[in-house]
């Protein structure tokens, strides 16, 4: 999808009766992942290892805590396994 197409979709969504809002991001700077529950649990386990690591720096651990919170929130909110 081009940036112009994304902006058009946002405009149309914003004019809909429910007024959906959103924003575009440059994929050169942002990674968007659509992961299933198994992948989220694996990511959580890896982040926990990072946070327990003595070799991880303060910045890496801060970022790791933020990512862990987001993943954990999704899991706890009822993120389902595929096929449920």
C-alpha positions as CSV (number, residue, x, y, z in Angstrom):
1,X,0.0,0.0,0.0
2,X,1.3,3.4,-0.8
3,X,1.3,6.4,1.6
4,X,-1.4,8.1,-0.6
5,X,-3.6,5.0,-0.4
6,X,-3.2,4.8,3.3
7,X,-4.0,8.4,3.8
8,X,-7.1,7.9,1.6
9,X,-8.3,5.0,3.7
10,X,-7.8,7.0,6.8
11,X,-9.9,9.8,5.4
12,X,-12.7,7.5,4.3
13,X,-12.6,5.8,7.7
14,X,-12.8,9.1,9.5
15,X,-15.9,10.1,7.6
16,X,-17.7,6.9,8.4
17,X,-20.6,6.9,10.8
18,X,-18.4,5.6,13.6
19,X,-15.5,8.0,12.8
20,X,-12.5,5.6,12.9
21,X,-9.2,7.4,13.5
22,X,-5.7,6.2,12.7
23,X,-2.3,7.3,11.5
24,X,0.3,6.2,9.0
25,X,3.8,5.2,9.8
26,X,6.9,4.9,7.7
27,X,7.9,1.2,7.5
28,X,11.6,2.3,7.4
29,X,11.3,3.3,11.0
30,X,8.5,1.2,12.4
31,X,8.0,-2.6,12.5
32,X,4.4,-3.8,12.7
33,X,3.9,-7.4,13.7
34,X,0.7,-9.4,13.5
35,X,1.6,-12.4,15.8
36,X,-0.4,-15.2,17.2
37,X,-0.6,-16.2,20.8
38,X,2.1,-18.8,20.6
39,X,4.5,-16.2,19.1
40,X,3.4,-13.7,21.8
41,X,4.2,-16.2,24.5
42,X,7.6,-16.9,22.9
43,X,8.3,-13.2,22.7
44,X,7.3,-12.8,26.4
45,X,9.7,-15.6,27.4
46,X,12.5,-14.0,25.4
47,X,11.9,-10.6,27.0
48,X,11.9,-12.1,30.4
49,X,15.3,-13.6,29.7
50,X,16.5,-10.2,28.4
51,X,15.4,-8.5,31.6
52,X,17.1,-11.2,33.8
53,X,20.3,-10.8,31.7
54,X,23.3,-9.2,33.4
55,X,24.7,-8.2,30.0
56,X,21.7,-6.2,28.8
57,X,22.1,-2.4,29.1
58,X,19.7,0.0,30.8
59,X,18.2,1.2,27.6
60,X,17.6,-2.4,26.3
61,X,16.0,-3.3,29.6
62,X,13.7,-0.3,29.5
63,X,12.5,-1.0,26.0
64,X,12.1,-4.7,27.0
65,X,9.9,-3.8,29.9
66,X,7.7,-1.7,27.6
67,X,7.4,-4.5,25.1
68,X,6.8,-7.0,27.8
69,X,3.9,-5.0,29.2
70,X,2.3,-4.7,25.8
71,X,2.6,-8.4,25.1
72,X,1.5,-9.4,28.5
73,X,-1.5,-7.1,28.4
74,X,-2.7,-8.7,25.1
75,X,-2.2,-12.2,26.5
76,X,-4.1,-11.4,29.7
77,X,-6.9,-9.6,27.8
78,X,-7.8,-12.9,26.3
79,X,-5.6,-13.3,23.2
80,X,-6.6,-16.6,21.8
81,X,-4.8,-19.4,20.2
82,X,-5.5,-19.9,16.5
83,X,-8.3,-22.3,16.0
84,X,-10.2,-21.4,19.2
